[in-house]
């Protein structure tokens, strides 16, 4: 179930790069956010369509060939993870806003938050509640990713509509780094 639920996320991973490029100019931030959120919500809607309709049984039992004994748990786990692409869209957008300001330490804090929540849910909360089955992994994953997205939003929202930070030249009085002979024709 988890591997199937990760399929829509393959389109989400490159969105961070899209935002980092589109997000350099503050005038493009709203367009980049609309694109990323639109992609995330579209993929979540598609996954909801698959996991909350009879297509789920066709996918799990028919296409993959999972035994009937585990199919029900796998479908529940996939349903729990249906919102993950939309959550990833928030995370990707606001982490990219933070990266564009060269605040990578703050991005590391969002990732550390996810890890802390993941460990807490997996090793503390679920044993205390007595949860078992495929749904546990789904709840842990969606809970941890939701907390990372929330942290990324809290940190990254202050950089929304700010131009990307640029690296300062260490010696502004230095000459260009273009080689002196670069204008000469190349002979082979």
N, C-alpha and C positions, 0 to 999 in steps of 0.2 A: 504494500500500500504506500509506503513511504517513497519508494523509488518511482512509482507512478505519479505521485503527487509532486515530485520534483521536476517532472517533464515541463510543466508550464514555466518553471523558474529558469529554464535554459534561455528563454527570451528576456528574462529580467536581469541577468548578470551583466550583459553589455550595456544596459541602460545607464549604469554609473558613468561609463565613458561618454555616452551621449550627453549626459548632463554636464560633465566636466568641460566638454567642448562648447555646448550651447550656453552653459552657465558663465562663461567668461565675461560676457556683457550683461549688465543688469537689465537692459531692455529685453533680453531674451529669456529671462527667468520664468515669466508667466507661461510662455509658450513651451519651455522645457518641462515645467511642472505639469502642464496639461497633457503633454505627450506621455510622460512617465506614468501619471495617474491613470490616463486613458488606457495605456497598455496593461497596467496592473489590474484595473477593474475589468477590462475585457477578458483577460485570462482567468480571473476569478469567476466571472460570470460563465465562461465556457466550462470551467471545472465544476461549478454548481450544476450546470445543465447535465453534465455527465454523471456526477456522483449522487444527485438527488432524483434521478429518473431511472427507469429500467435499464438504461444504458450501463449503469454501474455493474449489474450482474453480467451483462454481455461482455463488458471489459474484463472484469475480474475472473469470472469462471470460463467464459468462452474464449476470449483472446489470450489470456495469460494461462488459463488452465489450472487455476487455484482450486484445491479441494473445497467442496461445499462446507466442510467443517470449519474452515478459516475464512471463508468468503465474507460472512456477515461482519466479522471483526475488521476485516480489511476495508470493507465499504464504509463502516463507521469512521475509521481512521482517515480515509480519503475525504469524507464529508467534513470532518473537523479541520482538515488542512486546506479546504477549498478557498478560504480567505487569504491564504499565504501570499499569492502574487500581489494582492492589493497592499498588504502589509509591507512586502518587499519594495513596492514602489515608493512608499513613504521613506523607508530606510535609504534606498538608493539615492533619492533626490536630496534629502537633507545631509546625508554623509558627503555627497558630492559638493554641496554648497560649502560645507566645512573644509573639505579638501582644497577647494578653489581659493580659500583664504589661507592656505598653508598651515592649517591647524590640525595636523594629523594626529597629534597627541589626543585631541578631543575625539577623533574618530576611534582611536584605540579604547577610549573610555566607553563608547557605545558598545563595542565588541565585548569588552570585559563585563559590561552589564548583562549582555546576553548570556555569557558563560556562567556568571553568578546565578542568574535566574534558572538556567538550564540545570545546573547542579542542584540548586535548592529544590526545584520541582521534582527532579528525578530521584534524588537520594533522601529527601526529607518529606516533602508533601505527599507524594504518591504512596510511599510505604505507610505513612501515618493514616492515610485515607483508605488503605487496602486496595488500591486500584491495581488491576492487572490487564493484560491484553494489549492489542495493537493500539488501542485508543490512548494508552499511557504515553507512548512515544509521540503521538500526534499532539496531545495536550501539552506535553513538555516543549515540543518544537514550536508550536504556535504561541505558547506563553512566552518563551524566551525571545522569539523573533518580534513579538508585539512589544516587549519591553525595550528591545534594542531600537525598534522604530520610534517608540515614544521618546527615548533618550536622544536619538538622532534629531528628532523634530525639535525638542527643547533646546538642544545645543545649536542646531543649524539654522533655525528660523531667524536668528538675528543677522545672518549673512544673506538672507533673501533680499534681492534687489540691490546688492552691493557688487561692484565690479570685482573680478578676481584679483587677488593680490599678485603682484609680480615680483620676481626676484630682483633685488637691487644689485647693481654691478659693484664688485668689490673696489675697483679703482675707476671711478667715473672719468678721470682724466686720461685713462689708457686709450690707446688707439683701437680701432676695430680689430676683431679677431680674424678678419678675412685675410688670407695669406697675400703677401705683396705681389706674387706672380700669378695670382688667380685670373688676371685678365689676359694672360698670354694664351694663344691657341695651343691646344693639345695636339701633339704629334704622336702617331702610333708607329 
